Amino acid sequence: MYRYTEFDKSFVKSRAAQFRDQLQRWQDGRLSEDEFRPLRLQNGWYVQRHAPMLRVAVPYGELSSAQLRVLARIAREYDDPHPDVYRAASVAQGRLGTERLPTHCAHFTTRTNVQFNWIPLNKSADVMDLLATVDMHGIQTSGNCIRNISCDERAGVAPDEIADPRPFAEIMRQWTTLHPEFAFLPRKFKIAITGASEDRAATAWHDVGLQLVRNAAGELGFRVSAGGGMGRTPVIATLMREFLPWPHIMNYLEAIVRVYNRYGRRDNKYKARIKILMKTEGPRYIDDVNEEFRQIVEHDGAPHLISQAELERVRASFVPPALHAHRNAFDEAGLDAQAARHPLFARWLQRNVAPHKDPALRIVTLSFKRVLQSPGDATADQLEIVADLAARFSAGEARVTHTQNVVLPWVRASELLTLWQAARDAGLASANVQLLTDMIACPGGDFCALANARSLPIAQAISERYQDLDELDDIGEIDLHISGCINSCGHHHSGHIGVLGVDKDGREWYQITLGGSDGSAASGAPQPGKVIGPSFSAAEVPDVIEAILTTYRDTRERHERFIETVRRVGIDPFKAAANAARTNDEVTA
């Protein structure tokens, strides 16, 4: 893991002190609400439906055991749910599922940040001070700036990796933090980077997507795409450069963002993202970026060229942990024998354990998808447990995934059974990774002021219906993504099945999409799903999902996954089945 330098530590602590002063001045009336709002947003503090929400940056998804314990403490001591407020607001809005009350917890987002939904603003400075003790903050988790840079959660450990993307992500983090030219872009700006042959970072859905590649000569560089995004207009990123030598990546990013900053719209926030500029301008945008890049290199002297020495300096923070001295002897036959004795362990090995570039190690996913627990939520106790599991089994390191689970990247194969037993006792060993109940969902109308509908009761209802592991295995790998509004924080566009909450006359309805993909190997080429017809009521959605899955099971060919069947037969059979499951005569357009 990257370790903050003394400059980094001092910077984060001074920023926390600045925020405390700003908070005090607001409380004293020396700052108005309009003056304080941008200051709190620049530190990750929003005001949501019921209470403030804090978004904590987790660069490239990595968390240490010490950081997890601080997050657990914040959840337990500062995240203060107000069930009466929540219940009263839900009843007043005529919402379903008011029995689902908030608890002390953190929430893992689809961009590997961590959020808290119930911290009072009068305690916010104390929380920022506490985060700073473990090198954490909320800087640039909000606002029209370059946001937290995300990575493949298997970065540095995946067998299919061409090069570790984390050193590049860290150099980008340092460069983008409080960059004066890019602090007030037309709209928020998101970068994802992967170093593997398989795209597990959904790079095509980002404002800039970067994939490390090697050219015919074996030289390392980047495949650069730009203009991807979800929201009201789902767009797959456009290829900018098939190969860019790695030392120039910062200069090229500078060119991309400069041109966007110059021409991006500021008069309409719904048309302000770079995807709209690229869609409007087409090849001219690419030409302008390449010309700007030429100017930066030839006239400005390539000021952001990454030297080999600088790359090696940052790489030194990402060396593998010294596990060899503590490694038990690994016996593949012994692991097979353990799996034969423990059928549930064997399921878990198949679904939650992935190969590692070190044959003696494994990558383990801890599933946070349980009935009566919202996707992405982690209670204070669970955060403590993960901290302990990471310390005991993974060199003190865990990683948040964009699918809202947690990965332990340094697990000895010889200790898998012991880890499984500990995770099972903690309720974190569900063998459902990449199956239906391993769904993505945003907080939706339960918390978010932007949401049109609630995501979490839909997720709960589907999870309750599909608890039989044999049935889930028979359905096979499938991505179910749920968003409470068109902003798409639940990535519904990229789901094999997507669920989007919409509003009609103050009531909650849900659109269903089919055939989306995030670009992973299991999903194929990235593409947005297609809407299968008029919206459904909340009560109808579980029946609609069941009808779609029944159609798949009746239609599929041998060993064919859901997304493959949808692409082979088209959406019409699924659309007919979904509409046949409708029980309410009233529909929306």
ZAMARGU-4260 file (C-alpha; in steps of 0.2 Angstrom, whole numbers, plus 5000, padded with zeros to 4 digits):
<rodrens>
0) 5000/5000/5000 | 5005/5018/4997 | 5011/5027/5013 | 5009/5045/5014 | 5025/5056/5015
5) 5027/5069/5029 | 5021/5082/5016 | 5005/5072/5013 | 5002/5069/5031 | 5004/5088/5035
10) 4993/5093/5021 | 4979/5082/5026 | 4980/5088/5044 | 4981/5106/5039 | 4966/5104/5028
15) 4956/5096/5043 | 4961/5111/5054 | 4955/5123/5040 | 4939/5115/5040 | 4937/5116/5058
20) 4939/5135/5057 | 4927/5136/5043 | 4914/5126/5053 | 4916/5137/5068 | 4914/5153/5058
25) 4898/5146/5050 | 4891/5141/5067 | 4895/5158/5074 | 4886/5167/5059 | 4902/5174/5052
30) 4900/5163/5036 | 4883/5162/5028 | 4875/5146/5022 | 4879/5150/5004 | 4897/5154/5009
35) 4899/5138/5019 | 4892/5126/5006 | 4906/5126/4994 | 4919/5124/5008 | 4910/5109/5016
40) 4908/5101/4998 | 4926/5103/4995 | 4929/5092/5010 | 4916/5079/5005 | 4901/5085/5016
45) 4884/5085/5007 | 4867/5088/5015 | 4855/5074/5010 | 4837/5069/5013 | 4837/5067/5031
50) 4855/5072/5037 | 4872/5076/5032 | 4882/5064/5021 | 4901/5062/5021 | 4910/5055/5007
55) 4928/5049/5011 | 4941/5047/4998 | 4948/5029/4996 | 4961/5031/4982 | 4962/5016/4971
60) 4951/5007/4984 | 4965/5002/4996 | 4962/5002/5015 | 4973/4997/5029 | 4967/4988/5045
65) 4971/5004/5054 | 4960/5014/5042 | 4946/5001/5043 | 4946/5003/5062 | 4945/5022/5061
70) 4930/5020/5049 | 4922/5008/5061 | 4924/5020/5076 | 4916/5034/5065 | 4902/5023/5061
75) 4899/5018/5080 | 4902/5035/5088 | 4898/5048/5075 | 4886/5041/5063 | 4870/5044/5073
80) 4854/5037/5064 | 4838/5046/5068 | 4824/5032/5066 | 4810/5043/5071 | 4815/5056/5058
85) 4817/5043/5045 | 4801/5034/5049 | 4791/5051/5049 | 4798/5057/5032 | 4795/5040/5024
90) 4777/5039/5030 | 4774/5057/5025 | 4781/5053/5007 | 4770/5037/5006 | 4785/5026/5004
95) 4786/5007/5006 | 4797/4997/5018 | 4797/5010/5032 | 4801/4995/5044 | 4819/4996/5037
100) 4827/5008/5049 | 4845/5015/5047 | 4859/5008/5058 | 4877/5014/5062 | 4886/5009/5046
105) 4897/5015/5032 | 4892/5013/5014 | 4904/5007/5000 | 4901/5016/4984 | 4903/5010/4966
110) 4918/5021/4964 | 4926/5013/4979 | 4923/5028/4991 | 4916/5026/5008 | 4900/5036/5014
115) 4892/5040/5030 | 4874/5046/5030 | 4870/5052/5048 | 4885/5062/5055 | 4879/5079/5062
120) 4888/5094/5055 | 4892/5100/5072 | 4903/5084/5074 | 4910/5085/5056 | 4927/5093/5061
125) 4930/5080/5074 | 4928/5067/5061 | 4940/5075/5049 | 4953/5076/5063 | 4950/5057/5066
130) 4952/5053/5048 | 4968/5063/5046 | 4976/5052/5060 | 4976/5038/5047 | 4979/5048/5031
135) 4961/5049/5026 | 4950/5064/5020 | 4936/5069/5009 | 4946/5081/4997 | 4939/5081/4980
140) 4925/5068/4983 | 4913/5082/4978 | 4913/5097/4966 | 4917/5100/4948 | 4934/5094/4949
145) 4944/5078/4945 | 4937/5065/4958 | 4944/5050/4966 | 4954/5039/4954 | 4948/5021/4954
150) 4957/5005/4949 | 4955/4987/4947 | 4953/4980/4964 | 4966/4966/4959 | 4979/4979/4954
155) 4996/4972/4958 | 4991/4954/4961 | 4981/4948/4946 | 4989/4935/4935 | 4983/4944/4919
160) 4991/4960/4924 | 5002/4969/4911 | 5009/4982/4924 | 5003/4988/4941 | 4992/5003/4938
165) 4993/5010/4956 | 5009/5020/4955 | 5002/5029/4940 | 4986/5032/4949 | 4995/5039/4964
170) 5005/5051/4953 | 4989/5056/4945 | 4981/5058/4963 | 4995/5070/4968 | 4994/5080/4952
175) 4975/5082/4952 | 4974/5087/4971 | 4969/5105/4971 | 4975/5108/4954 | 4971/5126/4952
180) 4967/5125/4933 | 4955/5111/4936 | 4947/5115/4952 | 4931/5122/4943 | 4928/5112/4928
185) 4911/5112/4919 | 4906/5096/4928 | 4913/5082/4939 | 4927/5072/4931 | 4931/5054/4934
190) 4946/5043/4929 | 4948/5024/4930 | 4964/5015/4926 | 4968/4996/4924 | 4984/4987/4921
195) 4976/4970/4916 | 4971/4962/4900 | 4953/4961/4907 | 4945/4977/4911 | 4938/4975/4929
200) 4938/4994/4932 | 4924/4998/4919 | 4935/5011/4911 | 4924/5013/4896 | 4911/5021/4907
205) 4922/5035/4914 | 4927/5052/4908 | 4944/5046/4905 | 4948/5027/4904 | 4966/5021/4904
210) 4972/5004/4901 | 4991/4999/4902 | 4996/4990/4886 | 5012/4985/4877 | 5016/4989/4859
215) 5023/4977/4846 | 5041/4982/4853 | 5036/4977/4870 | 5036/4995/4877 | 5024/5000/4890
220) 5011/5013/4887 | 4992/5017/4889 | 4977/5014/4878 | 4967/5031/4881 | 4949/5033/4880
225) 4938/5048/4884 | 4920/5053/4885 | 4912/5039/4894 | 4898/5041/4907 | 4881/5036/4913
230) 4867/5047/4919 | 4854/5054/4907 | 4864/5050/4892 | 4874/5034/4893 | 4889/5034/4882
235) 4904/5022/4879 | 4921/5031/4879 | 4929/5035/4863 | 4946/5029/4859 | 4959/5044/4859
240) 4975/5035/4857 | 4979/5016/4854 | 4996/5018/4862 | 5003/5033/4872 | 5021/5030/4880
245) 5018/5030/4899 | 5030/5045/4902 | 5018/5056/4893 | 5002/5051/4901 | 5001/5067/4913
250) 5004/5078/4898 | 4990/5070/4888 | 4978/5070/4902 | 4982/5089/4904 | 4977/5091/4886
255) 4961/5082/4888 | 4955/5092/4903 | 4961/5108/4896 | 4951/5106/4880 | 4936/5101/4890
260) 4938/5115/4902 | 4939/5127/4888 | 4924/5121/4878 | 4913/5112/4890 | 4896/5119/4893
265) 4893/5128/4910 | 4875/5135/4906 | 4866/5118/4908 | 4873/5105/4920 | 4864/5091/4911
270) 4874/5095/4896 | 4891/5099/4904 | 4900/5082/4905 | 4914/5078/4893 | 4903/5065/4885
275) 4891/5078/4878 | 4906/5089/4872 | 4913/5074/4863 | 4896/5069/4856 | 4893/5086/4849
280) 4911/5090/4842 | 4915/5072/4837 | 4933/5071/4829 | 4936/5089/4831 | 4937/5087/4850
285) 4950/5073/4847 | 4960/5084/4835 | 4960/5099/4847 | 4966/5087/4861 | 4980/5081/4850
290) 4985/5099/4845 | 4985/5104/4863 | 4996/5089/4868 | 5008/5094/4854 | 5009/5112/4861
295) 5012/5105/4879 | 5026/5094/4873 | 5034/5105/4860 | 5031/5123/4866 | 5029/5120/4885
300) 5043/5107/4886 | 5032/5093/4892 | 5031/5099/4910 | 5022/5084/4917 | 5034/5071/4909
305) 5035/5056/4922 | 5053/5051/4924 | 5059/5033/4927 | 5066/5039/4944 | 5049/5047/4949
310) 5040/5031/4944 | 5052/5020/4954 | 5050/5031/4969 | 5031/5029/4969 | 5033/5011/4964
315) 5043/5008/4980 | 5027/5010/4990 | 5018/4996/4981 | 5030/4982/4984 | 5022/4966/4989
320) 5022/4963/5008 | 5035/4951/5015 | 5025/4936/5017 | 5038/4923/5012 | 5045/4922/5030
325) 5028/4917/5037 | 5021/4907/5023 | 5015/4889/5027 | 5019/4875/5015 | 5006/4875/5002
330) 4998/4859/4996 | 4986/4859/4981 | 4980/4842/4985 | 4977/4846/5003 | 4966/4861/4998
335) 4956/4849/4987 | 4954/4837/5001 | 4948/4851/5012 | 4935/4856/4999 | 4930/4838/4998
340) 4926/4838/5016 | 4917/4855/5017 | 4905/4857/5003 | 4901/4875/5008 | 4919/4879/5008
345) 4921/4871/4990 | 4907/4883/4984 | 4916/4898/4992 | 4932/4893/4984 | 4923/4892/4967
350) 4914/4909/4968 | 4924/4920/4980 | 4942/4915/4978 | 4952/4920/4963 | 4970/4916/4957
355) 4985/4927/4962 | 5001/4931/4952 | 5010/4922/4966 | 5004/4903/4965 | 5005/4902/4984
360) 4992/4916/4987 | 4974/4919/4982 | 4963/4935/4980 | 4948/4933/4992 | 4931/4942/4991
365) 4921/4945/5006 | 4903/4947/5002 | 4893/4960/5010 | 4877/4955/5001 | 4865/4948/5015
370) 4846/4948/5017 | 4841/4963/5028 | 4858/4972/5024 | 4858/4984/5010 | 4871/4982/4996
375) 4887/4991/5000 | 4883/4994/5019 | 4895/4988/5032 | 4891/4990/5050 | 4904/4996/5063
380) 4906/4978/5069 | 4909/4972/5052 | 4922/4985/5048 | 4931/4979/5064 | 4930/4961/5058
385) 4937/4965/5041 | 4951/4975/5049 | 4955/4960/5060 | 4954/4948/5045 | 4965/4959/5034
390) 4978/4960/5048 | 4977/4941/5051 | 4976/4935/5033 | 4981/4949/5021 | 4996/4958/5027
395) 4985/4972/5034 | 4977/4977/5018 | 4959/4976/5011 | 4952/4984/4995 | 4934/4990/4991
400) 4927/4984/4975 | 4916/4994/4963 | 4903/4980/4966 | 4902/4985/4984 | 4912/4971/4992
405) 4929/4970/5000 | 4944/4960/4993 | 4958/4953/5003 | 4973/4953/4991 | 4986/4944/5000
410) 4979/4928/5007 | 4990/4912/5008 | 4982/4897/5000 | 4986/4887/5015 | 4975/4898/5026
415) 4960/4898/5015 | 4950/4886/5026 | 4954/4895/5042 | 4949/4912/5034 | 4933/4905/5027
420) 4928/4898/5044 | 4932/4916/5052 | 4922/4925/5038 | 4908/4912/5039 | 4906/4916/5058
425) 4906/4934/5054 | 4892/4932/5041 | 4904/4938/5027 | 4906/4921/5017 | 4891/4920/5006
430) 4897/4911/4991 | 4887/4922/4979 | 4900/4933/4970 | 4895/4937/4952 | 4878/4929/4956
435) 4861/4937/4956 | 4861/4942/4974 | 4878/4950/4972 | 4869/4965/4966 | 4874/4984/4965
440) 4863/4997/4973 | 4864/5015/4977 | 4857/5022/4993 | 4842/5028/4983 | 4827/5037/4991
445) 4831/5031/5008 | 4844/5044/5010 | 4848/5053/4994 | 4839/5070/4990 | 4841/5067/4972
450) 4833/5050/4971 | 4816/5048/4963 | 4813/5031/4971 | 4820/5019/4983 | 4833/5006/4978
455) 4836/4996/4994 | 4818/4989/4997 | 4819/4982/4979 | 4836/4975/4982 | 4830/4967/4998
460) 4814/4959/4990 | 4824/4951/4976 | 4837/4945/4988 | 4824/4937/4999 | 4816/4928/4984
465) 4833/4921/4979 | 4842/4913/4994 | 4844/4895/4987 | 4862/4893/4982 | 4858/4879/4971
470) 4845/4890/4961 | 4858/4904/4961 | 4871/4893/4954 | 4859/4887/4941 | 4855/4904/4935
475) 4873/4908/4934 | 4883/4924/4933 | 4873/4939/4931 | 4875/4958/4935 | 4859/4966/4943
480) 4862/4985/4945 | 4849/4996/4954 | 4849/5015/4953 | 4836/5027/4962 | 4837/5040/4949
485) 4845/5044/4932 | 4861/5050/4940 | 4865/5031/4939 | 4876/5029/4955 | 4870/5011/4955
490) 4877/5009/4937 | 4860/5002/4931 | 4865/5006/4913 | 4879/4993/4914 | 4869/4979/4922
495) 4864/4963/4913 | 4848/4968/4921 | 4846/4986/4926 | 4833/4994/4937 | 4830/5013/4937
500) 4819/5022/4949 | 4808/5035/4941 | 4794/5047/4948 | 4777/5048/4942 | 4765/5060/4951
505) 4775/5058/4967 | 4774/5039/4966 | 4789/5027/4964 | 4790/5017/4948 | 4804/5007/4940
510) 4811/5005/4922 | 4820/4988/4918 | 4834/4987/4906 | 4842/4972/4898 | 4859/4968/4890
515) 4870/4981/4898 | 4889/4977/4901 | 4903/4985/4911 | 4916/4978/4899 | 4922/4964/4910
520) 4926/4947/4903 | 4910/4939/4909 | 4900/4953/4901 | 4908/4956/4885 | 4910/4973/4876
525) 4904/4988/4886 | 4886/4994/4881 | 4871/5002/4889 | 4856/4991/4892 | 4839/4993/4883
530) 4823/4998/4891 | 4810/4984/4889 | 4795/4994/4890 | 4784/5004/4902 | 4788/5006/4920
535) 4783/4994/4934 | 4777/4997/4952 | 4788/4993/4966 | 4777/4978/4971 | 4779/4971/4953
540) 4798/4972/4951 | 4802/4955/4960 | 4789/4946/4949 | 4796/4954/4933 | 4814/4949/4938
545) 4808/4931/4941 | 4799/4931/4924 | 4814/4937/4915 | 4825/4924/4923 | 4812/4910/4920
550) 4813/4915/4901 | 4832/4914/4902 | 4832/4897/4909 | 4819/4891/4897 | 4828/4899/4882
555) 4847/4896/4886 | 4858/4884/4877 | 4870/4873/4886 | 4883/4883/4897 | 4876/4899/4890
560) 4876/4914/4902 | 4862/4926/4904 | 4870/4940/4895 | 4875/4928/4880 | 4857/4922/4879
565) 4850/4940/4879 | 4862/4945/4865 | 4858/4929/4855 | 4839/4930/4856 | 4836/4948/4858
570) 4825/4957/4871 | 4808/4953/4864 | 4805/4937/4873 | 4810/4945/4890 | 4800/4960/4887
575) 4784/4949/4884 | 4788/4939/4899 | 4790/4955/4910 | 4774/4963/4904 | 4764/4947/4907
580) 4770/4948/4925 | 4762/4965/4927 | 4748/4965/4940 | 4744/4984/4940 | 4734/4992/4926
585) 4742/5009/4928 | 4759/5011/4918 | 4771/5025/4914 | 4779/5029/4898
</rodrens>
